[in-house]
Amino acid sequence: MTSRRSALARLGAVAGALGLSGCAQFLGSTDDGGVADLPPNPHADALPNRQFAQASFLPVDDAGNDIQARYRRVLLLTLDAAPSESAARTVERGMRTLEAAYDWAPEGLFHMLAWGTDYFERIGKLRTAPISKPEVISRTDNPDLLSFDAALVLESDVPSQLTAVENAMFGSAGTLNGEPVEDPLGDVFRVAVRRTGFLGEGLPAEHADVEGIPAGALSADHPTFMGFFSDRQGTQASEEFVTIPDGPFAGGTTLHVSHLTQSLDTWWEGLDDAGRVARMFSPEFDPSDLPAFAANVPFTDAVRDHAREFDVVGHHEKVAQVRRDGDPIILRRDFNTTDGGQAGVHFLSLQRTLEHFRRTRRAMNGWYVRDDSDAITDRKNNGILNFVDVQSRANFYVPPRDRRAFPQYG
């Protein structure tokens, strides 16, 4: 007997061959942004319409910094079904199942469904989409430039809940936290790549037995593999700023996903505390200054002066050069990983336009300071570049919640 899933797979192959240039006419969305032949989302009133909105639902530390969910999973997806009203209903029902099963909270589940460059290319609309295929942005990396139809981003303080979601949506589990799973996402997508990780005090030390981290380097106080807390509110763009303000993609945002590997033997064994502070923040700071960094890092905007005086520049002071009116232009949701048995970072950033990400990364490159010090190269003494390598890049559009099933556009 032919299964529903194999039939959908064949349909997807046919649709891909045809290019689906006219598929937008098949997606019969309702006037209020819902999906045709589905009732309004019963969870909508309790949830933000921005799929990426978390700030109002997170606890904060004493300085007012958000405490993000501790465990992450990113499922990079390939379509097994042609865009259609039927497929859109399946996707929307699947996402509503997640909303019914868990509260929108770190102890429950944060989730967002993003759509990639393969999807927009598949339907013949990549040129008018708010995203483009990823690019090589530095001279020192040669990343795989990846393209997917979609990505499902999952975050929770309870790691077993991420596994339960994946089993329910793409495996054989028939229920999710007591909710029946009648329309799994696996009827429309297949998982092409699975990325996992964590963030927060204690977790890096628990996962330090991998390549790239010297034995005994990390303590239970370290929130990341490099030792520093990186989510101060003043170093993050607001959810409002990264939202696309108008046009057919209004209310959504763009998502960049990179995988970086880390080689931290020299970071931990070849540098002292002052050397790590200089490279992460700025050589104008001493390790004793860090306790005063509450919700922000007070830079003096003197990167080239520091290159000439100290023969080293910091990561944060470089990327601060592209702030707008003093505010950052990207919202990071990055986290540490041991995928592949190597210390690393899955770098997720949200931004109104991908050019904001590219500007931030070009600032991180620090090419302009090499003329101010012979000791600074494309990598050496140039922030944290000597300790990270970009393995891959991919780009996505995150639509509003009420348009997340095969997003509509003009």
Backbone hydrogen bonds, N-H to C=O, Kabsch-Sander energy under -0.5 kcal/mol:
donor,donor_aa,acceptor,acceptor_aa,energy
7,A,3,S,-2.0
8,L,4,R,-2.2
9,A,5,R,-2.1
10,R,6,S,-2.0
11,L,7,A,-2.2
12,G,8,L,-2.6
12,G,80,D,-0.9
13,A,9,A,-2.0
14,V,10,R,-2.3
15,A,11,L,-2.8
16,G,12,G,-2.5
17,A,13,A,-1.9
18,L,14,V,-1.8
19,G,15,A,-1.1
23,C,20,L,-1.9
25,Q,22,G,-1.4
26,F,23,C,-2.3
27,L,23,C,-0.6
27,L,24,A,-0.8
28,G,26,F,-1.4
29,S,27,L,-2.0
30,T,34,G,-1.4
33,G,30,T,-1.9
36,A,28,G,-0.9
38,L,35,V,-1.7
44,A,41,N,-1.4
46,A,43,H,-1.1
47,L,43,H,-0.5
47,L,44,A,-1.3
51,Q,49,N,-0.7
53,A,50,R,-1.6
54,Q,52,F,-0.5
57,F,54,Q,-2.8
58,L,54,Q,-0.6
58,L,55,A,-0.9
61,D,65,N,-2.1
64,G,61,D,-1.9
67,I,59,P,-2.7
68,Q,66,D,-0.8
71,Y,156,S,-2.0
72,R,197,G,-2.2
73,R,154,L,-2.2
74,V,195,R,-2.9
75,L,73,R,-0.5
75,L,152,L,-2.7
76,L,74,V,-0.7
76,L,193,V,-2.8
77,L,75,L,-0.5
77,L,150,A,-3.1
78,T,190,R,-2.5
80,D,188,V,-3.9
81,A,188,V,-0.7
88,A,84,S,-2.4
89,R,85,E,-2.3
90,T,86,S,-2.0
91,V,87,A,-2.5
92,E,88,A,-2.6
93,R,89,R,-2.6
94,G,90,T,-2.4
95,M,91,V,-2.4
96,R,92,E,-2.3
97,T,93,R,-1.7
98,L,94,G,-1.3
99,E,95,M,-1.7
100,A,96,R,-2.0
101,A,97,T,-2.0
102,Y,98,L,-1.8
105,A,103,D,-1.7
108,G,105,A,-1.3
109,L,103,D,-2.6
110,F,155,E,-2.6
112,M,153,V,-1.6
114,A,112,M,-0.6
114,A,151,A,-3.0
115,W,397,Y,-3.2
116,G,149,D,-2.2
117,T,395,N,-0.9
118,D,148,F,-1.7
119,Y,148,F,-0.9
120,F,116,G,-1.7
121,E,117,T,-2.3
122,R,118,D,-2.8
123,I,119,Y,-1.6
124,G,121,E,-1.4
125,K,120,F,-3.2
126,L,120,F,-0.7
128,T,125,K,-0.8
129,A,125,K,-0.6
129,A,126,L,-0.8
137,I,135,E,-0.6
144,D,391,Q,-2.9
146,L,144,D,-0.9
146,L,393,R,-2.8
149,D,77,L,-1.7
150,A,77,L,-1.5
151,A,114,A,-2.3
152,L,75,L,-2.6
153,V,112,M,-2.6
153,V,151,A,-0.6
154,L,73,R,-3.0
154,L,152,L,-0.5
155,E,110,F,-2.3
156,S,71,Y,-2.2
157,D,106,P,-3.6
161,Q,158,V,-1.5
162,L,158,V,-0.7
162,L,159,P,-0.8
163,T,159,P,-1.4
164,A,160,S,-2.3
165,V,161,Q,-2.1
166,E,162,L,-2.1
167,N,163,T,-2.6
168,A,164,A,-2.2
169,M,165,V,-2.8
170,F,166,E,-2.5
171,G,167,N,-1.1
173,A,167,N,-1.2
176,L,179,E,-2.5
179,E,176,L,-2.2
181,V,174,G,-2.8
182,E,180,P,-0.9
186,G,169,M,-2.8
187,D,184,P,-1.9
188,V,185,L,-2.1
189,F,185,L,-2.9
190,R,78,T,-2.3
192,A,76,L,-2.9
192,A,190,R,-0.6
193,V,76,L,-1.7
195,R,74,V,-2.6
197,G,72,R,-1.7
198,F,336,N,-2.1
199,L,70,R,-1.9
200,G,223,P,-1.8
202,G,222,H,-1.0
203,L,200,G,-1.3
206,E,202,G,-1.6
207,H,203,L,-1.0
207,H,204,P,-0.8
208,A,205,A,-1.1
210,V,208,A,-1.9
211,E,341,G,-2.0
213,I,210,V,-1.2
217,A,214,P,-1.7
222,H,219,S,-1.3
227,G,224,T,-1.3
234,G,295,A,-3.7
235,T,232,R,-2.1
236,Q,233,Q,-1.5
237,A,330,I,-2.1
242,V,238,S,-1.7
243,T,240,E,-1.0
244,I,252,G,-3.1
250,A,247,G,-1.7
251,G,244,I,-2.7
252,G,249,F,-1.7
253,T,398,V,-1.7
254,T,351,Q,-2.2
255,L,396,F,-3.0
256,H,349,S,-2.5
257,V,394,A,-2.8
258,S,347,F,-2.4
259,H,392,S,-1.6
260,L,258,S,-0.5
260,L,345,V,-3.1
261,T,389,D,-2.6
262,Q,343,A,-3.0
263,S,387,F,-1.9
264,L,212,G,-2.7
264,L,262,Q,-0.5
268,W,264,L,-2.2
269,E,265,D,-2.9
270,G,266,T,-1.8
271,L,266,T,-0.7
276,R,272,D,-2.1
277,V,273,D,-2.4
278,A,274,A,-2.5
279,R,275,G,-1.6
280,M,276,R,-2.3
281,F,277,V,-2.8
282,S,277,V,-1.0
285,F,282,S,-1.7
289,D,286,D,-2.6
290,L,286,D,-0.5
290,L,287,P,-1.0
292,A,289,D,-1.7
293,F,290,L,-2.2
294,A,292,A,-1.5
299,F,297,V,-1.5
306,H,302,A,-2.3
307,A,303,V,-2.1
308,R,304,R,-1.9
309,E,305,D,-2.3
310,F,306,H,-3.3
311,D,306,H,-0.7
311,D,307,A,-1.3
312,V,306,H,-0.6
313,V,381,N,-1.8
315,H,279,R,-2.6
316,H,280,M,-2.4
317,E,281,F,-1.6
318,K,314,G,-1.3
319,V,315,H,-2.1
320,A,316,H,-1.6
321,Q,318,K,-1.7
322,V,319,V,-1.3
323,R,320,A,-1.4
324,R,327,D,-2.9
325,D,323,R,-0.6
327,D,324,R,-2.0
331,L,350,L,-2.9
332,R,330,I,-0.6
333,R,348,L,-3.8
335,F,346,H,-1.7
336,N,198,F,-1.8
337,T,344,G,-2.1
341,G,338,T,-2.2
342,Q,339,D,-0.8
343,A,211,E,-2.9
344,G,337,T,-1.6
345,V,260,L,-3.0
346,H,335,F,-2.7
347,F,258,S,-2.1
347,F,345,V,-0.8
348,L,346,H,-0.8
349,S,256,H,-2.1
350,L,331,L,-2.8
351,Q,254,T,-1.7
354,L,130,P,-0.6
356,H,353,T,-1.6
357,F,353,T,-0.7
358,R,354,L,-2.5
359,R,355,E,-2.7
360,T,356,H,-1.9
361,R,357,F,-2.7
362,R,358,R,-2.5
363,A,359,R,-2.1
364,M,360,T,-2.0
365,N,361,R,-1.6
366,G,362,R,-0.9
366,G,363,A,-0.7
369,V,366,G,-1.3
370,R,367,W,-1.4
371,D,368,Y,-0.6
372,D,369,V,-1.4
373,S,369,V,-0.5
373,S,370,R,-0.7
376,I,373,S,-1.1
377,T,375,A,-0.5
377,T,380,K,-1.9
382,N,379,R,-1.5
383,G,313,V,-2.2
383,G,381,N,-0.6
385,L,382,N,-1.6
386,N,379,R,-0.7
387,F,384,I,-2.0
388,V,385,L,-0.8
389,D,261,T,-2.2
391,Q,259,H,-3.4
391,Q,389,D,-0.6
392,S,259,H,-1.1
393,R,144,D,-2.2
394,A,257,V,-1.4
396,F,255,L,-2.6
397,Y,115,W,-2.9
398,V,253,T,-3.2
401,R,49,N,-3.8
403,R,400,P,-1.9
404,R,401,R,-1.3
406,F,404,R,-1.0
